[in-house]
Amino acid sequence: MLSPLLGLLLFAAPQGPDTPGPHDVGIRDLLVQDQRFSQGTIDSRIYYPATTAGMNTAADPSGGPYPLVNMMHGWLGSADGLDSLSIHIASWGFVVISTDTNRGLFPDTADYARDSRSLLWWVENEAQDFQSWLSGMVAAGTEWAATGHSMGGGTLGELIGIEPRVRTIIGMQAASNGAGQAPVENFDGQCYWIAGSVDNIVRPNTVRSWFERANRNRHNVYFLVNGMGHLGPIENPPNNEPLPGAEQARQHRLLLGGILRYEMKGEEDLSKEVFSMQTLGDPTDRECANFAPIVWGEPDTLGSTQLALGTAARLSGSVALAWSPTPAQRQTPYGLLGLDPLQTIRIFSGTGGASGVVEPLPFDASAFTGQTLYVTAAALGAGRSPQLGNTVEIAVP
């Protein structure tokens, strides 16, 4: 018989996205000579899995190639002002290239976007060169992600307007930028937007307007961190706001770490931590407008046949959850169906409400003890065509 402690350890969820990852992280300041887009010399700082942590340490390609992420600072900011967040992302097996240009009083966001595009291409090209210190760190031809704070968040629209390989963007307190509006409206990748409820520099409504514009996206989520101001993701966020600075920083580690691992590494078991509305003490509200719903599920408690399920779908739309004891891989007009349609059982049908997050009461799966159930969701309405979500496998104790 398992001891209670050993049972808890075996049942433990994957290490949370707010905690440090398994990789040591190296940092280098670079002056990149751009020969692809004629951007000249570009100041940057790069963070990467390394053999030992510190400045200018050797890269560690043994776990690579790693996904590539661009980071952009805010107005009057700098790359090192986001060191902790960039290090955190890299510790989970990412290469983060941080654009360190346009730091003055009168930045040029179009130039800032072009610099970021050039840096992404430069890192990928270097990683294909066997003689480069970045050899093997990044694969060629894969999708990229980008994130930015304040002005940097507002520049994301301009970046996706010129670089189609950026498929996931995360705007942290993203400032208004008229030049980026049309690209965001036409973007069909993944968008995430983080706002602070007491941010008087970039107010929540400004951030939410990006969410409202991004209406063609596979995933589109607005996070409102209650009690947070404008400087939550930077080094040493202020403690003179309702939410302590350490918790503001943790929320950014959790959200960025979880989103990037979910979208770029396929770690679907993190989705509950990122999207659930039932985490005790969580200061963050969510609004979802996901074309394809995000699904999660697990036993409600250790050894229980009661299954806790959830989905982040579409606010004001409808959603249906279903399971099957047999998987499938069937293409439909609504996406890939991961359930056997002949054995599918609908277990919930209702509205996404004001958040789009649906977490019904736990369901009894005792009839399937010892089996694996396959769970998915379909999102409907809210002015969009129906779409199936991912399929989750749940082993019933």
C-alpha positions as CSV (number, residue, x, y, z in Angstrom):
1,M,0.0,0.0,0.0
2,L,1.3,3.4,-0.9
3,S,2.1,5.8,1.9
4,P,0.0,9.0,1.8
5,L,3.1,11.1,1.1
6,L,4.3,8.8,-1.8
7,G,0.8,8.8,-3.2
8,L,0.7,12.6,-3.2
9,L,4.1,12.7,-4.9
10,L,3.0,10.3,-7.6
11,F,-0.2,12.3,-8.2
12,A,1.6,15.7,-8.2
13,A,0.9,17.9,-11.2
14,P,3.8,19.0,-13.5
15,Q,6.0,21.6,-12.0
16,G,4.1,24.9,-12.0
17,P,4.9,27.5,-14.7
18,D,5.7,30.1,-12.1
19,T,8.6,28.1,-10.7
20,P,12.1,28.0,-12.2
21,G,12.6,25.5,-15.0
22,P,15.3,22.7,-15.2
23,H,17.8,24.7,-17.3
24,D,20.6,26.9,-16.2
25,V,20.4,30.2,-18.1
26,G,23.2,32.0,-19.8
27,I,23.0,35.7,-20.9
28,R,24.9,37.6,-23.5
29,D,24.7,41.2,-24.7
30,L,25.0,41.2,-28.5
31,L,25.6,43.8,-31.2
32,V,23.9,42.1,-34.2
33,Q,24.9,43.1,-37.7
34,D,21.7,42.6,-39.7
35,Q,22.4,41.7,-43.3
36,R,19.0,40.3,-44.2
37,F,16.8,43.4,-43.7
38,S,19.4,46.2,-43.7
39,Q,18.7,47.2,-40.1
40,G,22.3,47.9,-39.4
41,T,23.7,47.3,-35.9
42,I,21.0,46.1,-33.4
43,D,21.6,46.1,-29.6
44,S,20.1,43.0,-28.0
45,R,20.4,40.7,-25.0
46,I,19.9,36.9,-25.4
47,Y,18.9,34.3,-22.8
48,Y,19.4,30.6,-23.4
49,P,19.8,27.2,-21.8
50,A,23.4,27.0,-20.7
51,T,26.0,24.6,-19.3
52,T,26.2,27.0,-16.3
53,A,24.3,30.0,-15.3
54,G,25.7,33.5,-15.8
55,M,27.0,36.0,-18.3
56,N,28.6,34.7,-21.5
57,T,28.5,31.0,-20.5
58,A,28.4,28.2,-23.0
59,A,25.1,27.3,-24.6
60,D,23.7,23.9,-23.9
61,P,22.1,22.4,-27.1
62,S,21.7,19.0,-25.5
63,G,18.0,19.6,-24.9
64,G,17.4,21.5,-28.1
65,P,16.5,22.7,-30.5
66,Y,14.5,25.2,-28.4
67,P,11.5,27.4,-29.3
68,L,12.5,31.0,-30.1
69,V,10.8,34.0,-28.4
70,N,11.3,37.7,-28.8
71,M,11.0,40.1,-25.9
72,M,10.4,43.8,-26.2
73,H,10.8,46.4,-23.4
74,G,8.5,49.4,-22.8
75,W,9.0,53.1,-23.2
76,L,12.2,54.3,-21.5
77,G,12.9,50.6,-20.6
78,S,15.6,48.3,-21.5
79,A,16.2,44.6,-22.0
80,D,17.9,44.1,-18.6
81,G,14.8,45.6,-17.0
82,L,13.0,42.3,-17.9
83,D,15.9,40.1,-16.9
84,S,14.0,38.0,-14.3
85,L,11.1,37.3,-16.7
86,S,13.4,36.4,-19.6
87,I,15.6,34.2,-17.5
88,H,12.5,32.4,-16.2
89,I,11.2,31.7,-19.7
90,A,14.7,30.5,-20.9
91,S,14.9,28.2,-17.8
92,W,12.0,26.2,-19.3
93,G,13.9,25.5,-22.5
94,F,13.4,28.6,-24.7
95,V,15.8,30.9,-26.4
96,V,14.8,34.5,-25.7
97,I,16.1,37.3,-27.8
98,S,15.4,40.7,-26.3
99,T,15.4,43.8,-28.5
100,D,17.4,46.5,-26.7
101,T,16.8,49.4,-29.2
102,N,14.5,52.5,-29.2
103,R,15.2,53.3,-25.5
104,G,15.0,57.0,-25.8
105,L,12.3,59.6,-25.4
106,F,11.1,59.4,-29.0
107,P,11.1,55.8,-30.1
108,D,10.1,54.6,-33.5
109,T,7.9,51.5,-33.1
110,A,8.0,50.6,-36.7
111,D,11.8,50.5,-36.5
112,Y,11.5,48.6,-33.2
113,A,9.4,45.9,-34.9
114,R,11.9,45.7,-37.8
115,D,14.7,45.2,-35.3
116,S,12.8,42.4,-33.5
117,R,12.1,40.7,-36.9
118,S,15.8,40.9,-37.8
119,L,16.9,39.5,-34.4
120,L,14.6,36.5,-34.7
121,W,16.0,35.7,-38.2
122,W,19.6,36.2,-37.0
123,V,19.3,33.8,-34.1
124,E,17.8,31.1,-36.3
125,N,20.5,31.5,-39.0
126,E,23.3,31.4,-36.3
127,A,21.8,28.2,-34.9
128,Q,22.2,26.5,-38.3
129,D,25.9,27.4,-38.4
130,F,28.0,24.6,-36.9
131,Q,30.8,27.1,-36.1
132,S,28.5,29.4,-34.1
133,W,28.2,29.3,-30.3
134,L,24.4,29.1,-31.0
135,S,24.7,25.9,-33.1
136,G,21.8,23.5,-32.6
137,M,19.9,25.8,-30.2
138,V,17.0,26.7,-32.6
139,A,15.4,24.7,-35.4
140,A,14.9,26.2,-38.8
141,G,11.4,26.9,-40.2
142,T,9.5,26.7,-36.9
143,E,6.9,29.1,-35.5
144,W,8.0,32.0,-33.2
145,A,6.5,33.8,-30.3
146,A,6.8,37.4,-29.2
147,T,6.0,39.3,-26.0
148,G,6.4,42.9,-25.0
149,H,5.6,45.2,-22.1
150,S,3.8,48.6,-22.5
151,M,5.3,50.1,-25.7
152,G,6.7,46.7,-26.6
153,G,3.3,45.1,-26.2
154,G,1.8,47.8,-28.4
155,T,4.5,47.0,-31.0
156,L,3.4,43.4,-31.4
157,G,0.8,44.3,-34.0
158,E,3.5,45.9,-36.1
159,L,5.7,42.9,-35.7
160,I,3.1,40.4,-36.9
161,G,2.3,42.7,-39.7
162,I,5.8,42.2,-41.2
163,E,6.7,38.7,-39.9
164,P,4.2,35.9,-40.5
165,R,6.3,33.3,-38.5
166,V,5.4,35.0,-35.3
167,R,2.3,33.0,-34.4
168,T,1.9,33.6,-30.7
169,I,1.9,37.0,-29.1
170,I,1.6,38.1,-25.4
171,G,1.0,41.7,-24.7
172,M,1.9,42.8,-21.1
173,Q,0.1,46.1,-20.4
174,A,0.1,46.7,-24.1
175,A,0.0,50.4,-25.1
176,S,-2.1,51.8,-27.8
177,N,-0.6,51.8,-31.3
178,G,-2.7,52.6,-34.3
179,A,-0.2,51.1,-36.7
180,G,-0.7,47.7,-35.1
181,Q,-4.4,47.6,-35.1
182,A,-5.1,46.2,-38.6
183,P,-2.5,43.4,-38.3
184,V,-4.0,42.3,-35.0
185,E,-7.5,42.4,-36.5
186,N,-6.3,40.1,-39.4
187,F,-4.1,37.8,-37.3
188,D,-5.3,34.2,-37.0
189,G,-2.6,33.0,-34.6
190,Q,-2.7,33.1,-30.8
191,C,-3.1,36.3,-28.8
192,Y,-2.9,36.9,-25.1
193,W,-3.3,40.2,-23.3
194,I,-2.4,41.0,-19.6
195,A,-3.7,44.1,-17.8
196,G,-3.4,45.5,-14.3
197,S,-6.6,46.8,-12.7
198,V,-4.9,49.8,-11.1
199,D,-2.6,50.6,-14.1
200,N,-2.9,54.3,-14.6
201,I,-0.3,54.4,-17.4
202,V,-1.9,51.9,-19.8
203,R,-5.4,51.5,-18.5
204,P,-7.2,48.1,-18.6
205,N,-9.6,49.4,-21.3
206,T,-6.7,50.1,-23.6
207,V,-5.4,46.5,-23.2
208,R,-8.9,45.1,-23.5
209,S,-9.3,47.0,-26.8
210,W,-6.5,44.8,-28.3
211,F,-8.4,41.7,-27.1
212,E,-11.6,43.0,-28.8
213,R,-9.8,43.7,-32.1
214,A,-8.2,40.2,-32.1
215,N,-11.4,38.5,-33.3
216,R,-10.0,35.9,-35.8
217,N,-7.8,34.0,-33.5
218,R,-7.5,30.4,-32.6
219,H,-6.8,31.5,-29.0
220,N,-7.5,35.0,-27.7
221,V,-7.6,35.6,-23.9
222,Y,-7.6,38.8,-21.8
223,F,-6.2,38.5,-18.3
224,L,-7.0,41.2,-15.7
225,V,-4.7,41.0,-12.7
226,N,-6.5,42.7,-9.8
227,G,-4.5,45.1,-7.7
228,M,-1.6,45.3,-10.2
229,G,-0.3,48.5,-11.7
230,H,1.9,49.1,-14.8
231,L,5.2,47.7,-13.7
232,G,4.4,44.1,-12.7
233,P,6.8,42.3,-15.2
234,I,9.9,44.4,-14.6
235,E,12.7,43.9,-12.1
236,N,11.5,44.7,-8.5
237,P,7.8,45.7,-9.2
238,P,6.5,48.3,-6.7
239,N,4.9,47.3,-3.4
240,N,2.8,50.4,-3.0
241,E,-0.2,48.8,-4.9
242,P,-2.9,46.5,-3.6
243,L,-1.1,43.4,-5.0
244,P,2.4,43.0,-3.6
245,G,5.2,43.3,-6.1
246,A,6.4,39.8,-5.7
247,E,2.9,38.5,-6.5
248,Q,2.7,40.7,-9.6
249,A,6.0,39.2,-10.8
250,R,4.8,35.7,-10.1
251,Q,1.6,36.3,-12.1
252,H,3.7,37.2,-15.1
253,R,6.0,34.2,-14.6
254,L,2.9,31.9,-14.4
255,L,1.1,33.4,-17.3
256,L,4.0,33.7,-19.7
257,G,5.6,30.5,-18.6
258,G,2.3,28.6,-18.9
259,I,1.2,30.1,-22.2
260,L,4.5,29.6,-24.0
261,R,4.9,26.0,-22.8
262,Y,1.3,25.3,-23.8
263,E,1.4,27.0,-27.2
264,M,5.0,26.2,-28.3
265,K,5.7,22.9,-26.5
266,G,2.2,21.4,-26.4
267,E,2.2,21.0,-22.6
268,E,-1.6,20.8,-22.4
269,D,-1.4,19.6,-18.8
270,L,-0.7,23.2,-17.8
271,S,-3.9,24.6,-19.2
272,K,-5.9,24.4,-15.9
273,E,-3.2,26.4,-14.1
274,V,-3.3,29.1,-16.7
275,F,-7.0,29.3,-17.6
276,S,-9.0,28.0,-14.6
277,M,-11.1,30.5,-12.6
278,Q,-11.2,28.2,-9.5
279,T,-7.7,28.5,-8.2
280,L,-7.9,29.6,-4.5
281,G,-6.5,33.1,-4.0
282,D,-5.9,33.7,-7.7
283,P,-6.1,37.5,-8.3
284,T,-6.6,37.2,-12.1
285,D,-9.9,37.4,-14.0
286,R,-10.1,36.0,-17.5
287,E,-12.1,36.6,-20.6
288,C,-11.9,34.2,-23.5
289,A,-12.8,34.5,-27.2
290,N,-11.2,31.3,-28.3
291,F,-12.1,30.1,-31.8
292,A,-10.8,26.6,-30.7
293,P,-11.6,25.9,-27.0
294,I,-8.9,24.9,-24.6
295,V,-9.8,21.8,-22.6
296,W,-8.4,20.3,-19.4
297,G,-9.4,17.5,-17.0
298,E,-8.1,15.3,-14.2
299,P,-9.4,13.3,-11.2
300,D,-11.0,15.7,-8.7
301,T,-8.8,14.3,-5.8
302,L,-6.2,11.6,-5.4
303,G,-7.8,8.3,-6.2
304,S,-11.2,9.7,-7.1
305,T,-13.3,8.6,-10.0
306,Q,-14.9,12.1,-9.9
307,L,-13.4,14.0,-12.8
308,A,-12.9,17.8,-12.7
309,L,-13.2,19.1,-16.3
310,G,-12.9,22.6,-17.7
311,T,-12.7,24.5,-20.9
312,A,-11.8,28.1,-22.0
313,A,-14.1,28.8,-24.8
314,R,-16.0,31.9,-25.9
315,L,-17.6,34.5,-23.7
316,S,-21.3,34.8,-24.3
317,G,-21.1,31.7,-26.6
318,S,-22.1,28.1,-25.9
319,V,-19.9,25.1,-25.2
320,A,-20.4,21.4,-25.1
321,L,-18.1,18.9,-23.3
322,A,-18.1,15.2,-24.3
323,W,-16.0,12.1,-23.6
324,S,-15.4,8.7,-25.1
325,P,-13.6,5.5,-23.9
326,T,-12.1,5.2,-27.4
327,P,-9.9,7.8,-29.2
328,A,-10.1,8.7,-32.8
329,Q,-8.3,11.0,-35.3
330,R,-11.1,12.1,-37.6
331,Q,-11.1,15.3,-39.6
332,T,-14.4,17.2,-39.6
333,P,-15.5,20.6,-40.9
334,Y,-15.1,21.7,-37.2
335,G,-11.5,20.5,-36.7
336,L,-9.9,17.3,-35.6
337,L,-12.2,15.0,-33.6
338,G,-10.3,13.0,-31.0
339,L,-13.2,10.9,-29.8
340,D,-14.9,7.9,-31.3
341,P,-18.3,9.3,-32.5
342,L,-20.1,6.0,-32.0
343,Q,-19.2,6.0,-28.3
344,T,-19.3,9.7,-27.5
345,I,-21.3,10.8,-24.4
346,R,-22.2,14.5,-24.0
347,I,-21.6,15.4,-20.4
348,F,-22.2,19.2,-20.4
349,S,-23.9,21.7,-22.6
350,G,-24.3,25.3,-21.7
351,T,-23.1,28.9,-22.0
352,G,-19.6,30.3,-21.6
353,G,-21.1,33.3,-19.7
354,A,-19.2,36.5,-19.1
355,S,-15.7,34.8,-19.0
356,G,-15.9,32.0,-21.6
357,V,-14.4,29.7,-18.9
358,V,-16.7,26.7,-18.1
359,E,-15.9,24.4,-15.1
360,P,-18.8,22.2,-14.3
361,L,-19.2,20.2,-11.1
362,P,-17.1,17.0,-11.1
363,F,-18.5,14.1,-13.1
364,D,-18.8,10.5,-11.8
365,A,-16.7,8.2,-14.0
366,S,-16.8,5.1,-11.8
367,A,-18.3,3.1,-14.7
368,F,-14.9,3.5,-16.4
369,T,-12.6,2.6,-13.5
370,G,-9.2,1.5,-14.8
371,Q,-9.8,2.9,-18.2
372,T,-8.7,6.0,-20.1
373,L,-11.3,8.5,-21.1
374,Y,-10.9,11.0,-23.9
375,V,-12.5,14.4,-23.4
376,T,-13.0,17.3,-25.8
377,A,-15.2,20.4,-26.2
378,A,-16.9,22.2,-29.0
379,A,-17.3,26.0,-28.9
380,L,-20.4,27.5,-30.6
381,G,-21.9,30.9,-31.2
382,A,-20.6,34.4,-30.3
383,G,-20.7,35.2,-34.0
384,R,-18.2,32.4,-34.9
385,S,-18.6,29.0,-36.6
386,P,-18.4,25.9,-34.3
387,Q,-14.9,24.5,-33.6
388,L,-13.6,21.5,-31.7
389,G,-10.9,21.9,-29.1
390,N,-7.9,19.7,-28.1
391,T,-8.5,16.2,-26.7
392,V,-7.4,15.4,-23.2
393,E,-6.6,11.9,-21.9
394,I,-7.7,11.1,-18.3
395,A,-6.8,7.8,-16.6
396,V,-9.7,6.9,-14.3
397,P,-8.4,5.4,-11.0
